Amino acid sequence: MEIHGVDHVEFYVGDAQQAAFYLCTAFGFRVAGQGGPETGLDGQRTILLRQGQVQVLLTTGLDARHPAAEYVGRHGDGVGVIAFGVDDAAEAFATLVSRGAEAVEPVRTEQQGENAVTTAMVSGFGDVTHRLVQRVGDTEEFLPGLIELIAPDIEEGEHLFSIVDHAAVLVPGGELTRTVEYYQEVFGFSQIFQEFIEVGEQAMDSKVVQSPSGGVTFTIIEPVTDRRPGQIDGFLGRHGGAGVQHLALLTDDIVSAVRVLERRGVRFLETPGSYYDELENRLGVPELDIKDLRDTNVLVDRDHWGQVFQIFAQSMHVRNTYFFEVIDRHGAKTFGSGNVKALYEAVDREKTTT
């Protein structure tokens, strides 16, 4: 069994059209498909968005018993499914279930002549599941019941993101080790990074797991329960348990991307000027101009292989939970030790000024 990468991410939302309008207007996605009861998607309305290889499904439950409606009732809008691309969905499903994953949806194949889409679904963390997707040929259906459309061309310079770099997963205190072991033992992921982070009187533990292909990366974080409750606890309380705090979208020009996004109305967490005053002493000379980094509030860190540049958008969620990250890797394969702490310090600053 080989997991190639993130095939798509499915958000469960209260209003798919409204969510699509925001993501297209602010982040530059394009509508590339849709489906509903008329196409065989009983009890739901789904819109497919695409940019580069980033594929996002927005699903609204039309029935109170639909999984999307139940999810939104518990958590508000958020990531409900992270789908993995595989060579053989039936084999992957059987393997994962035999290793301890819970079967959520059985194997299903939609055949169109020589073309086919095969899917199945297994448990992940909290209320987030994993869809296994196998595609053969060039089918017009992205998934069974969801018809692809011809998306309008993206203007030159507006194609900002290529892939989902990683997902940040927050779990209750005491569940980090169990969650990491689940992805190691069931999915065959490896732990590639770990960090203990202190921000004031609060603290958190984090570990990063990655698929053998390198195509799927999860940063998993838990609060330290014997410290003062902080923003991780706040997310878990407002979200209602474990969930995806943010998705990181990979760009090859973070400074330009941030400027485009800001013109579209996206707001980012601010970084104090002292961060950039001390940058060269802490990390050496960054590969991007410090003035540009300061002007755009971009953070920089490094690992053994190179530098990584990151910035975090302010949450637009009604519960102040989910948000997006923009990331630009200049050789770095993992994460530096400073940017995660800088993120949580920035969130704390935002809380004290709003």
C-alpha positions as CSV (number, residue, x, y, z in Angstrom):
1,M,0.0,0.0,0.0
2,E,1.4,3.4,-1.0
3,I,-0.2,6.8,-0.2
4,H,0.9,9.2,-2.9
5,G,-0.3,12.5,-1.4
6,V,-3.3,14.5,-0.5
7,D,-5.8,13.9,-3.3
8,H,-8.3,16.5,-1.9
9,V,-9.6,18.1,1.3
10,E,-13.3,18.2,2.0
11,F,-14.7,20.9,4.2
12,Y,-18.1,20.4,5.8
13,V,-19.8,23.8,5.7
14,G,-23.2,25.4,6.4
15,D,-23.4,27.1,3.0
16,A,-21.2,25.7,0.2
17,Q,-21.9,28.5,-2.2
18,Q,-20.9,31.2,0.3
19,A,-17.7,29.3,1.2
20,A,-16.9,28.9,-2.4
21,F,-17.4,32.6,-3.1
22,Y,-15.0,33.5,-0.3
23,L,-12.2,31.0,-1.3
24,C,-12.4,32.1,-4.9
25,T,-12.5,35.8,-4.2
26,A,-9.8,35.8,-1.5
27,F,-7.5,32.9,-2.2
28,G,-7.9,32.6,-6.0
29,F,-9.5,29.2,-6.3
30,R,-11.8,28.3,-9.3
31,V,-15.0,26.3,-9.3
32,A,-14.2,23.1,-11.1
33,G,-17.1,20.8,-10.4
34,Q,-20.4,20.4,-8.6
35,G,-22.9,17.8,-7.5
36,G,-26.1,17.3,-5.6
37,P,-29.2,15.1,-5.5
38,E,-29.7,15.5,-9.2
39,T,-26.3,13.9,-9.9
40,G,-26.6,11.1,-7.3
41,L,-25.3,12.9,-4.2
42,D,-28.3,12.2,-1.9
43,G,-28.8,14.7,0.9
44,Q,-25.9,17.0,0.0
45,R,-24.7,19.8,-2.2
46,T,-21.0,19.7,-3.1
47,I,-18.7,22.2,-5.0
48,L,-15.2,21.3,-6.2
49,L,-12.6,24.1,-6.1
50,R,-9.1,23.8,-7.7
51,Q,-5.8,25.7,-7.8
52,G,-2.7,24.0,-8.9
53,Q,-2.8,20.5,-7.4
54,V,-4.8,21.8,-4.4
55,Q,-8.4,20.4,-4.7
56,V,-11.0,21.4,-2.2
57,L,-14.5,20.0,-1.8
58,L,-17.1,22.1,0.0
59,T,-20.1,20.0,1.2
60,T,-23.3,21.1,2.8
61,G,-25.7,18.6,4.2
62,L,-29.3,19.0,3.0
63,D,-30.5,16.5,5.6
64,A,-30.0,16.8,9.4
65,R,-28.7,13.3,9.5
66,H,-26.0,13.8,6.8
67,P,-22.5,13.6,8.1
68,A,-21.7,17.1,6.9
69,A,-24.8,18.5,8.8
70,E,-23.9,16.6,11.9
71,Y,-20.3,17.8,11.7
72,V,-21.3,21.5,11.3
73,G,-23.7,21.2,14.2
74,R,-20.8,20.0,16.5
75,H,-17.9,22.0,15.1
76,G,-19.0,24.7,12.7
77,D,-17.5,24.8,9.3
78,G,-14.2,22.8,9.1
79,V,-12.2,20.0,7.6
80,G,-14.1,16.8,7.6
81,V,-12.2,14.6,5.2
82,I,-8.5,14.5,4.1
83,A,-8.4,12.2,1.1
84,F,-5.3,10.2,0.1
85,G,-4.4,9.2,-3.5
86,V,-3.6,5.5,-3.7
87,D,-2.9,2.9,-6.5
88,D,-5.5,0.4,-5.2
89,A,-8.2,1.7,-3.0
90,A,-9.6,-1.8,-2.2
91,E,-6.3,-3.1,-1.2
92,A,-5.5,0.0,0.9
93,F,-8.9,-0.2,2.6
94,A,-8.4,-3.8,3.5
95,T,-4.9,-3.2,4.8
96,L,-5.8,-0.2,6.9
97,V,-8.8,-1.9,8.5
98,S,-6.7,-5.0,9.2
99,R,-4.3,-2.7,11.1
100,G,-6.9,-1.2,13.2
101,A,-8.6,1.6,11.2
102,E,-12.4,1.8,11.5
103,A,-14.2,1.2,8.2
104,V,-16.4,4.3,7.6
105,E,-17.5,3.7,4.0
106,P,-17.0,0.5,1.9
107,V,-15.2,0.3,-1.4
108,R,-17.3,1.8,-4.2
109,T,-16.4,2.0,-7.9
110,E,-17.9,4.3,-10.6
111,Q,-17.2,2.9,-14.0
112,Q,-17.4,4.8,-17.3
113,G,-16.1,2.5,-20.0
114,E,-12.4,2.1,-19.4
115,N,-12.4,4.9,-16.9
116,A,-13.1,4.4,-13.2
117,V,-13.0,6.1,-9.8
118,T,-12.8,3.8,-6.7
119,T,-13.2,5.2,-3.2
120,A,-13.4,4.0,0.4
121,M,-13.2,5.7,3.7
122,V,-11.5,5.0,7.1
123,S,-11.2,6.7,10.4
124,G,-8.7,9.4,11.1
125,F,-8.7,11.6,14.2
126,G,-11.6,13.2,16.0
127,D,-14.5,13.5,13.5
128,V,-12.0,13.7,10.6
129,T,-11.9,10.8,8.2
130,H,-9.7,9.7,5.3
131,R,-11.1,8.9,1.9
132,L,-9.0,6.6,-0.3
133,V,-9.1,7.6,-4.0
134,Q,-8.0,5.5,-7.0
135,R,-8.5,6.9,-10.5
136,V,-8.1,5.0,-13.7
137,G,-8.2,6.8,-17.1
138,D,-9.7,10.2,-17.6
139,T,-13.2,10.2,-16.1
140,E,-15.4,13.3,-16.1
141,E,-16.4,12.5,-12.5
142,F,-14.0,13.8,-9.8
143,L,-15.8,11.5,-7.4
144,P,-19.0,9.4,-7.9
145,G,-21.8,11.9,-8.3
146,L,-19.6,15.0,-8.6
147,I,-19.3,16.2,-12.2
148,E,-16.2,18.2,-13.2
149,L,-16.7,21.5,-15.1
150,I,-14.4,23.5,-17.3
151,A,-12.9,26.1,-15.0
152,P,-12.1,29.6,-16.3
153,D,-8.4,30.2,-17.0
154,I,-6.4,31.7,-14.2
155,E,-4.8,35.0,-15.0
156,E,-1.0,34.9,-15.2
157,G,0.5,35.6,-11.8
158,E,-2.7,34.6,-9.9
159,H,-1.9,30.9,-9.6
160,L,-0.5,31.2,-6.1
161,F,-0.5,27.7,-4.6
162,S,0.7,24.3,-5.9
163,I,-0.1,21.7,-3.2
164,V,-1.2,21.2,0.4
165,D,2.1,21.2,2.3
166,H,0.8,20.0,5.6
167,A,-2.1,20.0,8.0
168,A,-1.9,21.1,11.6
169,V,-4.0,18.8,13.9
170,L,-4.8,19.8,17.5
171,V,-5.7,17.0,19.9
172,P,-6.7,17.1,23.6
173,G,-4.0,16.7,26.2
174,G,-2.8,13.1,26.6
175,E,-3.8,12.1,23.0
176,L,-0.6,13.1,21.1
177,T,1.3,9.8,21.6
178,R,-1.8,7.7,20.7
179,T,-2.6,9.8,17.6
180,V,1.0,9.6,16.4
181,E,1.2,5.9,17.0
182,Y,-2.1,5.4,15.1
183,Y,-0.6,7.0,11.9
184,Q,2.7,5.1,12.4
185,E,1.1,1.7,12.9
186,V,-1.9,1.9,10.7
187,F,-0.8,4.2,7.8
188,G,2.9,3.5,7.9
189,F,3.9,7.2,8.6
190,S,7.2,8.1,10.2
191,Q,7.8,10.8,12.8
192,I,10.2,13.4,11.3
193,F,10.1,16.2,13.9
194,Q,9.1,17.0,17.5
195,E,9.1,20.1,19.6
196,F,8.1,21.3,23.1
197,I,6.9,24.9,22.9
198,E,6.4,27.4,25.8
199,V,4.6,30.7,25.3
200,G,4.3,32.5,28.6
201,E,2.6,30.3,31.2
202,Q,1.2,27.9,28.6
203,A,3.0,25.0,26.9
204,M,2.3,22.5,24.1
205,D,3.9,19.3,22.7
206,S,4.1,18.7,19.0
207,K,5.2,15.9,16.7
208,V,5.2,15.8,12.9
209,V,4.4,12.6,11.0
210,Q,4.8,12.0,7.3
211,S,3.9,9.3,4.7
212,P,6.7,7.3,3.2
213,S,6.2,9.2,-0.1
214,G,6.5,12.6,1.7
215,G,3.2,13.6,0.1
216,V,1.2,13.7,3.4
217,T,2.4,15.6,6.5
218,F,0.5,16.2,9.7
219,T,1.8,18.4,12.5
220,I,0.0,17.1,15.6
221,I,-0.1,19.3,18.7
222,E,-1.5,18.8,22.3
223,P,-1.7,21.2,25.2
224,V,0.3,20.5,28.3
225,T,-2.5,20.1,30.9
226,D,-0.6,21.1,34.0
227,R,0.1,24.6,32.6
228,R,-2.3,27.5,32.2
229,P,-4.9,26.9,29.6
230,G,-4.0,28.6,26.3
231,Q,-5.0,28.9,22.7
232,I,-4.7,25.1,22.0
233,D,-7.2,24.5,24.8
234,G,-9.3,27.4,23.4
235,F,-9.4,25.8,19.9
236,L,-10.4,22.4,21.4
237,G,-13.2,24.0,23.4
238,R,-14.6,26.2,20.6
239,H,-14.2,23.5,18.0
240,G,-15.5,20.7,20.2
241,G,-12.6,18.3,20.3
242,A,-9.7,17.3,18.0
243,G,-9.6,18.9,14.5
244,V,-7.6,20.6,11.8
245,Q,-6.5,24.0,13.0
246,H,-5.0,25.0,9.6
247,L,-3.9,23.8,6.2
248,A,-0.6,25.1,4.8
249,L,-0.6,25.9,1.1
250,L,2.7,25.8,-0.7
251,T,3.8,28.7,-2.8
252,D,7.0,29.4,-4.7
253,D,7.0,33.2,-4.0
254,I,5.6,34.0,-0.6
255,V,6.2,37.7,-0.7
256,S,4.2,38.2,-3.9
257,A,1.6,35.8,-2.8
258,V,1.0,37.7,0.5
259,R,0.7,41.0,-1.4
260,V,-1.8,39.5,-3.8
261,L,-3.8,38.0,-0.9
262,E,-3.8,41.3,1.1
263,R,-5.1,43.1,-1.9
264,R,-8.0,40.6,-2.0
265,G,-8.8,41.3,1.7
266,V,-7.0,38.5,3.4
267,R,-5.6,39.6,6.8
268,F,-2.5,38.1,8.4
269,L,-1.1,37.9,11.9
270,E,1.4,40.6,12.5
271,T,5.0,40.2,13.6
272,P,6.8,42.7,15.8
273,G,9.7,44.6,14.3
274,S,12.1,43.2,16.9
275,Y,11.7,39.8,15.2
276,Y,13.4,41.1,12.1
277,D,15.9,43.2,14.0
278,E,17.2,40.0,15.6
279,L,16.8,37.8,12.5
280,E,20.3,37.7,11.1
281,N,21.8,37.0,14.6
282,R,19.5,34.1,15.1
283,L,19.5,32.5,11.6
284,G,22.1,34.2,9.5
285,V,21.2,36.0,6.3
286,P,17.8,34.9,4.9
287,E,17.4,34.1,1.3
288,L,14.7,36.6,0.9
289,D,15.1,40.4,1.5
290,I,14.5,41.3,5.1
291,K,12.7,44.5,4.2
292,D,10.2,42.4,2.1
293,L,9.8,40.0,5.0
294,R,9.2,42.8,7.4
295,D,6.7,44.5,5.1
296,T,4.7,41.4,4.7
297,N,5.1,39.9,8.2
298,V,6.6,36.7,6.8
299,L,8.4,34.4,9.3
300,V,11.6,32.6,8.5
301,D,13.3,29.6,10.0
302,R,15.6,26.8,8.9
303,D,16.4,23.1,9.3
304,H,19.4,21.1,8.2
305,W,18.4,21.3,4.5
306,G,17.5,25.0,4.0
307,Q,15.1,27.8,4.9
308,V,11.4,27.9,5.3
309,F,9.2,31.0,5.1
310,Q,5.7,31.0,6.6
311,I,2.8,33.3,7.4
312,F,-0.6,32.7,9.0
313,A,-3.8,34.2,8.0
314,Q,-6.2,35.5,10.6
315,S,-9.1,33.2,11.2
316,M,-12.4,34.2,9.5
317,H,-14.3,31.4,11.2
318,V,-17.3,32.4,13.3
319,R,-15.8,30.3,16.2
320,N,-12.3,31.7,15.6
321,T,-10.9,28.2,14.9
322,Y,-9.8,27.3,11.4
323,F,-7.3,29.4,9.3
324,F,-4.9,29.0,6.4
325,E,-1.1,29.2,6.4
326,V,1.1,30.1,3.4
327,I,4.5,28.4,3.2
328,D,7.5,28.7,0.9
329,R,10.3,26.1,1.2
330,H,13.8,27.0,0.1
331,G,15.3,23.6,0.6
332,A,13.8,23.0,4.0
333,K,12.2,19.6,4.4
334,T,10.8,19.9,8.0
335,F,10.2,22.8,10.3
336,G,12.5,25.1,12.3
337,S,12.1,25.5,16.0
338,G,11.1,29.1,16.0
339,N,8.1,29.6,13.6
340,V,5.6,27.5,15.5
341,K,6.4,29.5,18.7
342,A,6.2,32.7,16.7
343,L,2.7,31.7,15.5
344,Y,1.3,31.2,18.9
345,E,2.9,34.4,20.3
346,A,1.3,36.2,17.4
347,V,-2.1,34.7,18.1
348,D,-1.7,35.7,21.8
349,R,-0.9,39.3,20.7
350,E,-4.0,39.4,18.5
351,K,-6.1,38.3,21.4
352,T,-4.8,41.0,23.6
353,T,-5.4,43.8,21.0
354,T,-8.9,42.8,19.9
